[in-house]
Amino acid sequence: VTLNPKLIKAANRLSIEFVGHYQTICENPTNEVLWVAINPSSALSLTKQKLRLGNDLARFPAPFINPSMNELTTLPFVFAKSPSDSIKNAAAVMASLGGEIAEWRGIDYPVYFNEAPADQHFVVFATNENRPEFLKDLPSVDGPEVILADAPNSRFAKMLVVTGRNDADLLIAARAFVASGKVLIGERFKAKSFKEPAPRQPYDA
């Protein structure tokens, strides 16, 4: 049985239906003449190829987190060097968003310094003056931004760049991205007028 690859989506269910007849008319649907046995050793063979998506934040959380998969997500965090407190806070904010999306499936954040993980989607934290070597050609920004870009040294991986002019900008970029609550479009999210939400009040739910 050959499957049409154009029908394969992110989440799929393969159903097998048996239709049989033992005579042309007046059949008894409970007749035990009709039966089917599926060999327990049957297998579905797939030939797959990873493709690079376009830079569009409208697909987020794809390709970084896939909520339809019932397994732990691994999403590396990359820093230029040992991060400051503000950058740590920004990483914690982004980690909380990943945890909310992954839910019970769980998510793991391995940490890299000045190194792009091989063939993996990842989140990188960088400022104009403090950025990993592989981002040296990224144009300087004029404020808090989150940028979706192709990961280096990979034919399919993407990176989410949380950036700004300085550490304070970077923290604003992370908070604004998480709190946006909107459908994002394009490869850049700019936090132009972010205002910290008011603290929650007891029993306001």
Disulfide bonds with the S-S distance in Angstrom:
none
